[in-house]
Amino acid sequence: MALRRIAQLGEPVLRQHARELASAELGSPEIQRLIDDMIETMRDADGAGIAAPQVYESVQLVVIEVRENPRYPNVEPIPLMVLANPVLTSDVPSLPGELADADAFSVYEGCLSVPGVRGRVRRPRRVHVRALDRHGAPLAFTWEGFRAVVVQHETDHLWGTLFVDRADPRTFTFLREYERHVPVASRLVDGGALNRI
Ligand code: NI
């Protein structure tokens, strides 16, 4: 395994549509090595996930994992997931303006390709995911809460979309200012809590 260089905001590869992987190709030594390298690179950078375009490979692969993560304290852990060709669907509108508070999850997102910056993004709090695992077996599951946000952020990368495209531009903040001025209570707001009241 090896650490890969992480593409930074402005690299054209971050704006391309990544190509789908055929199941036979998924099993190739090159793609299996890429997956291992993505996992190592994500862990080394304390990321919650990484998408292949972020390591200059324009293919539809993402890895996600949240262990004890200093960048995201107080969030639920996510076991290691490798998703190839992920397709996400939602039962609610994905446009922030049309999304009801109870269906929304708002969090100050960050990205390994946009270091030092956070911005508040409002997304559906529940998504259905279909994908292949690293061995080509089909996966289908529904995620809610923080993990639903992470899989949306990572899948966006495969379509050339970054969180800066979706964030409320008035909420952009550098990390030092985030720590100083963004109240803890507004850093992560799960509309699902409204459902339970
Ligand atoms: Ni990202």
Boltz pocket constraint, residues with backbone or C-beta under 6 A from the ligand:
constraints:
  - pocket:
      binder: B
      contacts: [[A, 49], [A, 110], [A, 111], [A, 112], [A, 113], [A, 153], [A, 154], [A, 157]]
      max_distance: 6.0
